[in-house]
Amino acid sequence: MAMDLKSKKGFSYRGSMYLILTLLVMSLIGGVIIYRNSLLSHIKGNNAVQLDDDIFISIIFIAAATVAVSLFLAIRINRNIKRLERLAFAMERGDEKESMPKFANDELGDIARHIIDLYGRLSEASESIKREHNKALHEEQEKLRIKRQLTNNINHELKTPVAAIQGYLETMTTSKDMTEEERDAFIAKSYAHCQRLTQLLTDVSTITRMEDGSSRIERDQVDLRTIVNEIASEVSLLPDDKRMRMNIDLPTPMFVYGNYTLLMSIIKNLSDNAIAYSGGRDIYIKSLGEKDGMYTLSFADNGIGIDDEHLAHIFERFYRIDAGRSRKLGGTGLGLSIVKNAVLFHGGSIDVKNRKVGGLEFTFTLPKAEAKVE
């Protein structure tokens, strides 16, 4: 390959140097011949003048040719030196590789092209490092923004139950003529708001733990079918107006690799969301198969669904379609955000859509036990 490249060169400094050396040797030989024949001419005296003239002309011709080739080579070298100088300035400015000066197909051109190729690779590496740095900086800024937003939202969410509890307690403290029934009702309402506060703090703790300590959360082989059966048993004990039928179509057992508590939170929050807001009577949990070491699962209900405009936002923290109704039902606004973060923590993905027959369908993936996601 190297020989092929050299054979295609239109000009070679090495070849020019050989030519100059050849001409110089010829000049030296010519000088020796002149000297020898000059001696002979003095000795013999035959045609000496004519011979001296011919040899002198030959030497002049050889010297002129040597000077011409040397001048051509010097101009050629100077031109490439100028190009190398422009190349250095272009690299100093950080110009694109494609805008660099073009070089002849010779030795200096080869060196220059190697330098340009190296510059291109270094530029690409530098750009890659810069992109990674900017990406990491953006992610860090996004995390800070989300944390600030989370803090602001938590402060907002805490105000309602705290103010309500404070109001109930102040009323009970200042009203001496309250009946036992009224006092019990106030205590019950205060207890309900305390439960909501506890759930809110639990949800916030879960999200924070996933974001800040994901590497420290233990993962192991977990039977997802056992988790689903446990939640189905809890749902069956709910009052008639809240109870939904759990239709389960999963393998027994169904081992996934993950954290038991977070896997429980996925099914639990999806179930609570369906019970609180769907208005349906059935929940359907089934396996859609497996591919590339990941299970695909479907969680659906036969309720009323939601408007399509809300689908892109329901995984956002504290996003509520009906804020007043959500608070009345005790929701913290973090349940579906926990679901999404827990799925992502396990290396899966999640999507949601309205079913054609009514209700919502969540489709998500989780890793099989033998496909451990670190």
C-alpha positions, 0 to 999 in steps of 0.5 A, a space after each residue: 500500500 505504501 509503495 502504491 501511494 509513493 508511485 502516485 506522487 507527482 513530485 518528490 523532494 527526494 527525487 529532486 535531491 537525487 537529480 541535483 546530486 547527479 548534476 553536481 557529480 556530472 559537473 565534477 566529472 566534466 571539470 576533471 575532463 576539462 582539466 585532463 583535456 587542457 593538459 593534453 591540448 597543451 601537450 599535443 596542440 591538436 584541436 585544443 581550443 575547440 575541445 575546450 569550448 565544447 567542454 566549457 559549454 557542457 559545463 555551463 549547461 549542466 550548471 544552469 540545469 543544476 541552478 534551475 532545478 535547485 531554484 524550482 525545488 527552493 520555490 516548491 519548498 518555500 510554497 509549502 512552508 508558507 502553507 504550513 504557516 497558514 496551517 499553523 494559524 488555522 489550527 491556532 484559530 480552531 478552524 474546521 479540518 475541511 478549511 485547512 490549506 491543500 498540499 501537493 502530493 509530496 513528502 511535505 504534503 504527506 507530513 502536513 496531511 498527517 498533521 491535519 488528520 491528527 488535528 481533526 482527531 484531536 478536535 473531535 475528541 475535544 468536541 466530544 469531551 466538551 459535549 459530555 461536559 455540557 451534558 453533565 452540566 445540563 443534567 446537574 442544573 436540571 437536577 438542581 432545578 427539579 430539586 428546587 421545584 420539588 422543594 417549592 411544591 412540597 412547601 405548597 403541598 404541606 400548607 394545606 394539611 398543616 393549616 387544616 390541622 392547625 384550624 381544627 385544633 384551634 377550634 377544639 381548643 377555643 370552643 368549650 361548648 363543642 359536642 362529642 360528635 363535633 370533636 370526634 369529627 374534627 379529630 377524624 379530619 385532623 387524623 386524615 390530614 396527618 395520614 396525608 402528610 405521612 404519605 407525602 413525606 414517604 413519597 418524597 423520601 422514595 423519590 429522593 432515595 432513588 435520585 440520590 442513592 440509587 447505587 446504594 439501593 439493594 437489588 435481588 431476584 424478586 417474584 413479581 407475581 407474589 407482589 401482585 398477589 399481595 396487592 390484590 389481597 389488599 384491594 379485595 379487603 377494601 369497601 365495596 365503593 372502592 374495591 376493584 376486581 383484579 384480573 391477573 395474567 402473569 407467569 407463576 413465578 415471575 422473577 425480575 431483578 430489582 428492589 422489592 420495595 420499589 417494585 411494590 411501589 410500582 404496582 401499589 401506586 398504579 392500583 391506588 391511582 386506578 381505584 381513586 380516579 378511574 371510575 372503573 370496576 376492573 384492573 387488568 395486569 398481564 404479561 405481554 412477553 419478553 425480549 432482550 432480557 426484559 419483561 413487558 407488562 400491561 396495567 390497565 383499567 376499564 374506567 373513564 380514562 383522561 383527556 389526551 392533553 394530560 397524557 404527556 404530563 401525568 408522570 410529572 411531580 404534583 401534576 393533577 388533572 383536578 387538584 381539588 378532587 385529588 386532595 379530597 381523595 388524599 392523593 399526594 401528586 407523586 404516585 405516578 412520578 414514583 412509578 416512572 422513576 422506579 421503572 427507570 431505576 430498574 432500566 425499563 421504560 414506561 408509556 401510557 395511553 387511553 384504551 379504545 374500550 375505555 380506561 388507561 393502559 400503562 405499558 412498562 418493562 422490567 428486567 428478568 432476574 438473569 438479566 441484571 441491570 447495574 
